[in-house]
Amino acid sequence: MRKYYFFFRMRFATGLQYRMAAITALTTQFFWGLMECLAYKALLDSNAIKAPMDYSALVSYIWLKEAFLALFNTWAADNDVFNMILDGGISYELCRPLSVYKMWFARTIGGRMSEALLRCIPVLLCACLLPAPYRISAPASIGCFFLFLFTMLIALGVTVSFCMLIYILCFFTVSPNGWRVFFMGAVDLLAGLVVPIPFIPQPYRSIIECLPFASMSNVPFRIYSGDLQGMEMITAIGLQVFWLFALIGLGSVICRLAQRRVVIQGG
């Protein structure tokens, strides 16, 4: 595992160099989060719908989503991987005495964590300084906080393993743009990054909660605020673990299949 840690550390250190890009992004994310808080406040005050979440839990959800967007979005995939597949650079990766899947997995986690580290602290600090009811609340309990951290790690694993599937599927296509466009909008909606999953009406909500996308950001953010409790919480964590192993297993199998039939264009 030490050799894969090297790829993680290298990508993590590289990501920390883009400080100005992070400052620009966190400014956007802070004002977008504030706009969402105001919009939901107006919607719930109008009594147009019955609130499926407590407003303080919803505000915490929004700020956590903006602070950790770099961890859980699937549209900001690693362009270096796509470029290697397109220009034939994948041949150098295949020559390494390493697992391509594990190497890319470690690289992707390192890049996402470095981006999130640069952005999350300023966004959360600003969210703490806002007046009520727009400021982020403290965790519902100490237990919820530790479960939040645990499920964040699992959610990151689920997100990265799903991105790995997108990378590997590009072995079978001429261009990765089709897969990226197809999944970009769908995953954001199904993962609760556009609208929190509790706001989605039944029976669609029950179906979405069984999909791997609901095991990404949805679970830790709702545990933090106490919106997810009891048996519902245990079921959600169980699904997280299931999808983590299922996606990693599926991705590893397809990756081995792709490596056997890969053709380097122009080589």
C-alpha positions in Angstrom: 0.0 0.0 0.0 3.0 2.3 0.5 3.4 2.8 -3.3 -0.2 3.8 -3.7 0.2 6.2 -0.8 3.0 7.9 -2.8 0.5 8.7 -5.6 -2.0 10.0 -3.0 0.6 12.2 -1.4 1.9 13.5 -4.8 -1.6 14.4 -6.0 -2.5 15.9 -2.6 0.6 18.2 -2.6 -0.1 19.2 -6.2 -3.7 20.2 -5.4 -2.5 22.4 -2.5 -0.6 24.7 -5.0 -3.8 26.0 -6.6 -4.7 28.5 -3.8 -6.0 31.3 -6.0 -8.3 28.9 -7.8 -9.6 27.7 -4.4 -10.2 31.3 -3.2 -12.2 32.0 -6.3 -14.2 28.8 -5.9 -14.9 29.3 -2.2 -16.2 32.8 -2.9 -18.7 31.4 -5.4 -19.7 28.6 -3.1 -20.3 30.9 -0.1 -22.6 33.2 -2.0 -24.3 30.3 -3.7 -24.9 28.7 -0.3 -26.3 31.9 1.1 -28.6 32.3 -1.9 -29.9 28.8 -1.3 -30.6 29.5 2.3 -32.6 32.6 1.5 -34.5 30.8 -1.3 -35.5 27.9 0.9 -36.4 30.3 3.7 -38.8 32.1 1.4 -40.2 28.8 0.1 -40.9 27.4 3.5 -42.3 30.6 5.0 -44.8 30.8 2.1 -46.3 27.4 3.3 -46.3 26.3 -0.4 -45.0 22.9 0.7 -44.8 21.0 4.0 -41.2 21.2 5.2 -39.6 17.7 5.1 -36.6 18.9 7.1 -36.2 21.3 10.0 -34.9 24.6 8.7 -31.8 24.6 10.9 -31.0 21.1 9.6 -31.5 22.2 6.0 -29.2 25.2 6.5 -26.5 22.9 7.9 -27.0 20.6 5.0 -26.5 23.4 2.5 -23.3 24.8 4.1 -21.8 21.3 4.4 -22.6 20.7 0.8 -20.9 23.9 -0.3 -17.9 23.4 2.0 -17.2 19.8 0.8 -18.4 20.1 -2.8 -14.9 19.1 -4.0 -15.2 15.8 -2.2 -18.5 14.7 -3.6 -19.2 16.2 -7.0 -18.7 13.8 -10.0 -18.5 16.4 -12.7 -15.0 17.6 -11.6 -13.3 14.3 -12.5 -9.6 14.0 -13.0 -8.9 15.4 -16.5 -5.4 13.9 -16.5 -6.9 10.4 -16.5 -9.2 11.3 -19.4 -6.3 12.8 -21.3 -4.1 9.7 -20.8 -6.8 7.6 -22.3 -7.3 9.9 -25.3 -3.6 10.6 -26.2 -2.2 7.2 -25.5 -0.5 8.1 -22.3 -2.3 5.2 -20.7 0.5 3.0 -22.1 2.9 4.3 -19.6 0.5 3.6 -16.8 0.0 0.0 -18.0 3.8 -0.5 -17.9 4.0 0.2 -14.2 4.1 -2.9 -11.9 1.0 -1.5 -10.2 -2.7 -1.9 -10.3 -4.1 0.9 -12.5 -7.3 0.9 -10.6 -5.7 1.4 -7.2 -3.3 4.0 -8.5 -6.0 6.1 -10.0 -8.2 5.6 -6.9 -5.4 7.0 -4.7 -4.7 9.9 -7.1 -8.4 10.8 -7.2 -8.8 10.8 -3.4 -5.6 12.9 -3.0 -6.8 15.5 -5.4 -10.3 15.8 -3.9 -9.0 16.0 -0.4 -6.5 18.8 -1.2 -9.3 20.9 -2.9 -11.7 20.3 -0.1 -9.1 21.3 2.5 -8.4 24.6 0.9 -12.1 25.5 0.6 -14.0 23.9 3.5 -12.5 25.9 6.4 -13.1 29.4 5.1 -16.7 28.5 4.0 -17.5 26.9 7.3 -16.0 29.9 9.3 -18.1 32.3 7.2 -21.2 30.1 7.8 -20.6 30.2 11.5 -20.5 34.0 11.6 -23.8 34.6 9.8 -26.8 35.7 11.8 -29.5 33.2 12.8 -31.2 31.4 11.2 -28.7 31.3 8.3 -25.7 30.1 10.2 -24.6 26.5 10.3 -25.6 24.7 13.5 -23.4 22.6 15.7 -23.7 18.8 15.3 -26.8 17.3 16.9 -24.6 15.4 19.4 -21.1 14.1 19.9 -22.2 10.7 18.6 -23.6 12.3 15.4 -20.3 14.2 14.9 -18.2 11.0 14.9 -20.7 9.2 12.7 -20.6 12.2 10.4 -16.8 11.8 10.1 -17.1 8.1 9.6 -19.8 8.3 6.9 -17.9 11.1 5.2 -15.0 8.7 4.6 -17.4 6.0 3.2 -19.2 8.6 1.1 -15.9 9.8 -0.4 -15.0 6.2 -1.2 -18.4 5.7 -2.9 -18.0 8.9 -4.9 -14.5 8.0 -6.1 -15.4 4.4 -6.9 -18.2 5.7 -9.1 -15.8 8.1 -10.8 -13.5 5.2 -11.4 -16.3 3.5 -13.3 -16.6 6.5 -15.6 -12.8 6.5 -16.2 -12.8 2.8 -17.0 -15.9 3.0 -19.3 -13.9 5.5 -21.4 -11.7 2.6 -22.5 -14.6 1.4 -24.6 -15.4 4.7 -26.3 -13.7 7.1 -28.6 -14.3 10.2 -26.4 -15.2 10.5 -22.7 -17.5 13.5 -23.2 -20.6 11.3 -23.6 -20.2 9.6 -20.3 -19.4 12.8 -18.5 -22.4 14.8 -19.9 -24.7 11.8 -19.2 -23.7 11.5 -15.6 -23.1 15.1 -14.7 -26.7 16.2 -14.3 -28.1 12.9 -13.2 -25.7 12.3 -10.4 -26.0 15.8 -8.9 -29.8 15.4 -8.7 -29.9 11.8 -7.4 -27.1 12.5 -4.8 -29.0 15.5 -3.3 -26.6 18.2 -4.5 -29.3 20.1 -6.4 -32.3 19.4 -4.1 -31.9 17.6 -0.8 -33.3 14.1 -1.1 -36.0 14.6 1.6 -37.6 17.2 -0.7 -38.1 14.7 -3.4 -41.7 13.3 -3.3 -42.6 9.6 -2.8 -42.3 7.0 -4.3 -39.3 8.5 -6.1 -37.5 9.2 -2.9 -37.6 5.6 -1.7 -36.1 4.5 -5.0 -33.4 7.1 -5.0 -32.4 6.3 -1.4 -31.6 2.7 -2.6 -29.3 3.9 -5.3 -25.5 4.4 -4.8 -25.9 8.2 -5.3 -27.8 8.6 -2.1 -24.9 7.1 -0.3 -22.6 10.0 -1.2 -23.1 13.4 0.4 -26.7 12.8 1.5 -26.0 10.4 4.4 -23.2 12.3 6.3 -24.8 15.7 5.9 -28.1 14.5 7.3 -26.5 12.7 10.2 -24.6 15.8 11.2 -27.8 17.8 11.8 -29.8 14.9 13.3 -32.2 14.7 10.4 -31.2 11.0 9.9 -31.7 8.9 13.0 -32.6 5.5 14.3 -33.2 2.6 12.0 -33.3 4.9 9.0 -29.7 6.0 9.8 -28.5 2.4 10.3 -30.0 1.3 7.0 -28.4 4.3 5.2 -25.0 3.5 6.6 -25.4 -0.2 5.7 -26.3 0.8 2.1 -23.2 3.1 2.1 -20.9 0.1 3.0 -22.7 -2.1 0.5 -22.3 0.3 -2.4 -18.7 1.0 -1.5 -17.7 -2.6 -1.9 -20.0 -3.2 -4.8 -18.7 -0.3 -6.9 -15.0 -1.1 -6.1 -15.6 -4.8 -7.0 -17.4 -3.9 -10.2 -14.8 -1.3 -11.2 -11.9 -3.7 -10.6 -13.5 -6.4 -12.8 -14.2 -4.0 -15.6 -10.7 -2.5 -15.3 -9.1 -5.9 -15.7 -11.3 -6.6 -18.7 -10.4 -3.3 -20.3 -6.7 -3.8 -19.8 -6.8 -7.0 -21.8 -8.4 -5.4 -24.8 -7.0 -1.9 -24.8 -5.6 -0.6 -28.0 -3.3 2.5 -28.1 -4.4 4.6 -31.1 -1.5 5.4 -33.4 0.8 2.9 -31.6 
